[in-house]
Amino acid sequence: MSIISHVLASGSGWRISDVVCHAGPHDRPFEECHDAICIAAVMSGTFQYRSALGSAVLAPGTILLGNAGTCFECGHEHGVGDRCLALHLTPDYVEAIAAAVPGARVEFTVPRLPPFPQLIPIIAAAESAREERDGAELEELAMRLTGAALSALAVGKGAGRAPSARDERRVSRTLRRIEAEPHERLALGELAREAAMSPYHFLRVFRQVVGMTPHQFVLRTRLHRAAVRLRLSDQGISAIAFEAGFNDLSTFNRRFRRLMGASPAAYRAWSRPLN
């Protein structure tokens, strides 16, 4: 079986890989073993997944689930190839997230999740982050996908509680930190430690309070600062990008266009008042 796997990003207790398989109907499936807890989003192709949890046909948008140490087989009886974005997680990592999800269990009891609507935006964002190799965004998405999968599996889960006044104060301090230093590399784990929260709890509360993730807020703050500089100064675009915290000019141009609807040069040209 021809499988190519590239680790896109990793951290304490997690790694996320781009897994491409070229097997087809003439390739015999063989037994493999999950070396960690596995949550994998199917991006393209279909295949048959068989494990101790049961059998399922996996298609784009579905989530493969695997417990650490369990054996499995993947077959391609109906077509050639597939591509997945696979999370491999330690029990401690998953337990820390499960503690913040009402009714969540760390051990999976089913082989897959169907393409639930709440999973689609996360999978789409993960595919985009995969193409851009954005490690900070991939770290957040690893937590979001794990939390969303655990929530979907939770039995009798209730509505999440609103952020407490204490949580809102902590997030407010983080917002001021980001506002003061948006150009600095602000890792999710560092921000969570400063807020005295677990990383997943911090990510969830931050999204509740702000309406976006910390990484998204950092990007928008940087782009806002850059837009102001483009309007008010004659400084070169590359210098503005680097001062805003972007180490790559092409990434800055792409993200600026996506948010502002125009390239930095075009934005500068039409945003300035005519003399």
Secondary structure, DSSP 8 states (H G I E B T S, - for coil): --EEEEEEEEETTEEEEEEEE---TTS----EE-SSEEEEEEEEE-EEEEETTEEEEE-TT-EEEE-TT-EEEEE-SSSS-EEEEEEEE-HHHHHHHHTTSTT--SS--SSEE---GGGHHHHHHHHHHHHHT-HHHHHHHHHHHHHHHHHHH-TT--------HHHHHHHHHHHHHHHH-TTS---HHHHHHHTTS-HHHHHHHHHHHHSS-HHHHHHHHHHHHHHHHHHH----HHHHHHHHT-S-HHHHHHHHHHHHSS-HHHHHHHHS---
